[in-house]
Amino acid sequence: AQSVTQLDSHVSVSEGTPVLLRCNYSSSYSPSLFWYVQHPNKGLQLLLKYTSAATLVKGINGFEAEFKKSETSFHLTKPSAHMSDAAEYFCVVSEVGAGKSTFGDGTTLTVKP
Amino acid sequence: GAVVSQHPSWVICKSGTSVKIECRSLDFQATTMFWYRQFPKQSLMLMATSNEGSKATYEQGVEKDKFLINHASLTLSTLTVTSAHPEDSSFYICSVTPQGQPQHFGDGTRLSIL
């Protein structure tokens, strides 16, 4: 069984300040972990993925995440927020080879000017 | 380029109508596809696993007679919402998982039942 918990339902930051979106996971097997972003009325866009290679994963648009097995965490960070980063972010866990995924409840990121 | 094509992107129809949503795998043959549903301001929930040439596997609580899934070829899965009612209004998203790659999602279908 697998599950994922996004610790914050809403995060608000000022433009130019760092972003931290927290995610904890649970999986019976070695998981693959992902962060997706969804802008209003849009589909999902993959930000980055962890699939048992480097624990620090760099993604698109300046985002990165660090896989910490001891803490079962996969937090998403960005050094400096842009207005265009305002969206819904989903942490996703998938068992390698299983195909299907389990989504966290999502974190709404608001960026203030 | 896109790996998954989903059509239509937006559907508005009257209560009682049946609606078909198509999901196409563009670059590879997919023996398995997945259908998710997302209610407003909520996360995505897996509805069912579509299996080419055999019956779909439905998640607990999903009515298989309500949500008909057909996966007749290696590149196409369809989800038909039968006799749709306002409570079926939602965002439906399909996905495929190419070998060795993360899951690729379609752009979704926003279904509004009046």
Interface residues (C-beta under 8 A of the other chain):
Chain A: S32 F34 Y36 N41 K42 G43 L44 L46 K49 T51 F90 V92 S94 G99 K100 S101 T102 F103 G104 D105 G106
Chain B: T32 F34 Y36 Q42 S43 L44 M45 L46 T49 I93 S95 T97 P102 Q103 F105 G106 D107 G108 R110
